[in-house]
Amino acid sequence: MMSNAIPKTGREQSREQQAAEAAQAEAQEKSVEKQPARGPLQTSRGVTTLDDAVVAKIAGMAAREVPGVYDMGNAARRAFSVVTDRIPNAQTNVTGGISVEKGETQTAIDVTVVVEYGASIVDVGNAIRRNIIDQVEGTTGLEVVEVNVNVADVRLPQDDDGDDVRTSSESGRGELR
């Protein structure tokens, strides 16, 4: 069979080859598209990672700033803090009473507090939630999806410093359900 096609000149062949190479390079660029930044911690120039302890410290400080919060954590943690506070040059543990679950762009925080008697628990809980969200989002760039506040105890005015670590089993009553 005879071909009726006119042979191409060297210049035409070169142009077609360059066009094919350019199309192939463009296809490769599209297939290896850069992932868009998913948050302020992920940029085209690199990724910033935060340890859970960083978020816990920020949340702990934010919770302690709220009026009506007497202490943080459950009875066992508070008893441990009483002992460590007596050690010279010991650092205060600001993460006590804070639990953090953190992803790449979001975090969820659980807070356990002791509220002073007379303070509105609803108002204190809402203030804790608001302050933690403001501080963590403003400082870290992470989206705070939830802040759960657990009030473990109420500090009564007549309580001594040693009495506020009493557990429900020491009071002679079982836990209610």
Buried (B, 14 or more C-beta within 10 A) or exposed (E): EEEEEEEEEEEEEEEEEEEEEEEEEEEEEEEEEEEEEEBEBBEEEEEEEBEBEBBBBBBBBBBBEBEBBBBBBBBEBBBBBEEEEEEEEEEEBBBBBBBBEBEEBEBBBBBBBBBBEEBEEEEBBBBBBEBBBEBBBEBBBBBBEEBEBEBBBBBEEEBEEEEBBEEEEEEEEEEEE
